[in-house]
Amino acid sequence: MNLDLSHIDPDVLATCSEVDKIEYAICQWNDQQSEKFESPITNVFTPGIYARTVFFPAGTIGTSVTHNTRHPFIISSGEADVISPDGVTNYIAPYMGITEPGTKRLIHAKKDVTWTTFHANPNNITDPDEIMKMISIELNNPLLDSNDPRCRMWSELVSPSFTINAINDEFTTKENELNINRKKKLCLDG
């Protein structure tokens, strides 16, 4: 894939990190593909805890949000190469680790990956979009519009999702399948 950045203001380009450029390239490449696919999300709410599970089909390449919290994650299936400021790490399930605040990662799913993160939720918020605003830093990539749906993959309005709410005495579930004809492989991951 050739990445043409000639249409971008050189002053803006000078402020971009390599990850910014990779995010941009992934979005451009995804837009050109005829076969798009999604990364389904499962949201689970229990008293004081929010768990988010994302399924990455083999071949998916994307970037994570920048988290502002330290929290555990578990890779329960699959294999992924993860590029972070510390270098490249190959994760093979089962694996458990810790995400550090300020961390933004590039993820390449070598095999289908199931990745779950666990977050404190002391106010028992049950809106995944509101929680993401609390636990992550807003996208700061000058090459992308943060309102672009590709930059909000974690949103229940963008990715197919299944929600389990077990905070109260009543256990509830909600499924958001989205329009099957609008399949998109989105560039950013939650």
C-alpha positions as CSV (number, residue, x, y, z in Angstrom):
1,M,0.0,0.0,0.0
2,N,1.3,3.4,-1.0
3,L,0.4,6.2,1.4
4,D,0.1,9.6,-0.2
5,L,0.3,12.3,2.3
6,S,1.0,15.1,-0.2
7,H,-2.4,16.6,0.3
8,I,-1.8,17.2,4.0
9,D,-0.5,20.6,5.2
10,P,3.3,20.0,5.9
11,D,3.0,21.9,9.2
12,V,0.2,19.5,10.4
13,L,2.2,16.5,9.2
14,A,5.2,17.6,11.2
15,T,3.1,17.4,14.4
16,C,2.0,13.8,13.7
17,S,3.5,10.8,15.4
18,E,4.2,7.6,13.5
19,V,1.1,6.0,15.1
20,D,-1.0,9.0,13.8
21,K,0.2,8.2,10.3
22,I,-0.4,4.5,10.7
23,E,-4.0,5.2,11.9
24,Y,-4.6,7.4,8.9
25,A,-3.1,4.8,6.6
26,I,-5.4,2.1,8.1
27,C,-8.5,4.2,7.6
28,Q,-7.5,5.0,4.0
29,W,-6.8,1.4,3.2
30,N,-10.0,0.2,4.9
31,D,-12.0,2.7,2.8
32,Q,-10.6,1.1,-0.4
33,Q,-11.5,-2.5,0.5
34,S,-14.7,-4.0,-0.9
35,E,-14.9,-6.6,1.9
36,K,-15.3,-4.9,5.2
37,F,-15.8,-6.5,8.6
38,E,-16.6,-5.5,12.1
39,S,-15.1,-6.2,15.5
40,P,-18.1,-7.0,17.7
41,I,-18.1,-5.8,21.3
42,T,-19.6,-7.3,24.5
43,N,-20.2,-4.9,27.4
44,V,-20.7,-6.3,30.9
45,F,-21.7,-4.2,33.9
46,T,-21.5,-5.5,37.4
47,P,-21.4,-3.4,40.6
48,G,-18.4,-1.1,40.4
49,I,-16.9,-2.9,37.3
50,Y,-17.1,-2.5,33.5
51,A,-15.7,-5.2,31.3
52,R,-15.4,-4.8,27.5
53,T,-14.7,-7.7,25.2
54,V,-13.7,-7.0,21.6
55,F,-13.4,-9.7,18.9
56,F,-10.7,-9.0,16.3
57,P,-10.9,-11.3,13.2
58,A,-7.6,-12.6,12.0
59,G,-5.9,-10.0,9.8
60,T,-7.4,-7.0,11.6
61,I,-5.0,-4.1,12.1
62,G,-6.0,-1.2,14.3
63,T,-5.0,1.1,17.0
64,S,-6.4,1.3,20.5
65,V,-7.7,4.4,22.2
66,T,-5.3,6.1,24.6
67,H,-6.4,4.9,28.1
68,N,-6.0,7.2,31.1
69,T,-6.3,4.4,33.6
70,R,-4.3,1.5,34.7
71,H,-6.4,-1.7,34.3
72,P,-6.1,-5.4,33.6
73,F,-6.7,-7.1,30.3
74,I,-7.1,-10.7,29.3
75,I,-6.6,-12.2,25.9
76,S,-8.7,-15.4,26.1
77,S,-8.2,-16.6,22.5
78,G,-6.0,-16.0,19.5
79,E,-2.6,-14.4,18.8
80,A,-1.7,-10.8,18.2
81,D,1.4,-8.6,17.7
82,V,1.1,-5.4,19.7
83,I,3.3,-2.4,19.0
84,S,3.6,0.1,21.9
85,P,6.2,2.6,23.0
86,D,8.0,-0.4,24.6
87,G,8.4,-2.2,21.3
88,V,6.7,-5.2,19.7
89,T,5.1,-7.9,21.9
90,N,3.6,-11.1,20.6
91,Y,0.6,-12.2,22.8
92,I,-0.7,-15.7,22.6
93,A,-3.8,-16.7,24.5
94,P,-4.3,-17.2,27.3
95,Y,-2.6,-14.1,28.5
96,M,-3.3,-11.5,31.2
97,G,-1.6,-8.1,31.4
98,I,-1.9,-4.5,32.6
99,T,-2.6,-1.5,30.4
100,E,-0.7,1.5,31.7
101,P,-2.1,5.1,31.6
102,G,-1.2,7.0,28.4
103,T,-0.7,3.8,26.4
104,K,-1.8,3.7,22.8
105,R,-1.2,0.4,20.9
106,L,-1.1,-0.8,17.4
107,I,-2.7,-4.3,17.2
108,H,-2.3,-6.9,14.5
109,A,-4.5,-10.0,15.0
110,K,-2.6,-12.9,13.6
111,K,-5.3,-15.3,14.6
112,D,-8.9,-14.5,15.7
113,V,-8.5,-12.6,19.0
114,T,-10.8,-12.2,22.0
115,W,-9.5,-9.3,24.2
116,T,-11.2,-8.2,27.4
117,T,-10.4,-5.1,29.5
118,F,-11.7,-4.4,33.0
119,H,-12.4,-1.0,34.3
120,A,-13.4,0.5,37.6
121,N,-17.0,1.9,37.4
122,P,-17.7,3.3,40.9
123,N,-20.8,5.2,39.7
124,N,-22.3,2.1,37.9
125,I,-22.6,3.9,34.6
126,T,-24.2,1.6,32.0
127,D,-23.6,3.6,28.9
128,P,-20.4,2.3,27.2
129,D,-19.9,5.7,25.4
130,E,-20.0,7.6,28.6
131,I,-17.5,5.2,30.3
132,M,-15.1,5.5,27.3
133,K,-15.1,9.2,27.8
134,M,-14.1,8.7,31.4
135,I,-11.4,6.0,30.9
136,S,-9.7,7.3,27.7
137,I,-8.2,10.4,26.3
138,E,-10.0,11.9,23.4
139,L,-8.5,11.1,20.0
140,N,-5.7,13.6,19.2
141,N,-4.7,12.7,15.7
142,P,-4.5,15.8,13.5
143,L,-5.0,13.6,10.4
144,L,-8.4,12.3,11.5
145,D,-11.8,13.8,12.5
146,S,-12.6,12.5,16.0
147,N,-16.3,12.4,15.0
148,D,-15.6,10.0,12.1
149,P,-17.3,6.7,13.0
150,R,-14.0,4.9,12.2
151,C,-12.5,6.7,15.1
152,R,-15.2,5.6,17.5
153,M,-15.3,1.8,17.1
154,W,-16.0,1.4,20.8
155,S,-19.3,3.2,20.4
156,E,-22.5,1.1,20.6
157,L,-23.7,3.2,17.6
158,V,-20.8,2.1,15.4
159,S,-19.9,-1.5,16.2
160,P,-22.3,-4.4,16.8
161,S,-22.6,-4.9,20.5
162,F,-24.2,-7.0,23.2
163,T,-24.7,-5.6,26.6
164,I,-25.2,-7.4,29.9
165,N,-26.3,-5.3,32.9
166,A,-26.0,-7.1,36.2
167,I,-25.6,-4.1,38.4
168,N,-29.1,-4.2,39.9
169,D,-31.2,-7.0,41.1
170,E,-32.7,-7.4,37.7
171,F,-30.4,-8.8,35.1
172,T,-30.9,-7.3,31.6
173,T,-29.4,-7.7,28.1
174,K,-29.4,-5.6,25.0
175,E,-28.2,-6.4,21.5
176,N,-27.2,-3.8,18.9
177,E,-26.6,-5.6,15.6
178,L,-26.4,-2.5,13.3
179,N,-27.2,-2.6,9.6
180,I,-25.6,-5.7,8.2
181,N,-25.3,-3.9,4.8
182,R,-23.1,-1.3,6.3
183,K,-20.2,-3.5,7.4
184,K,-17.1,-1.5,8.1
185,K,-13.7,-2.6,9.3
186,L,-13.0,0.4,11.6
187,C,-9.6,1.8,12.2
188,L,-9.6,2.4,15.9
189,D,-10.3,0.0,18.8
190,G,-11.5,0.5,22.3
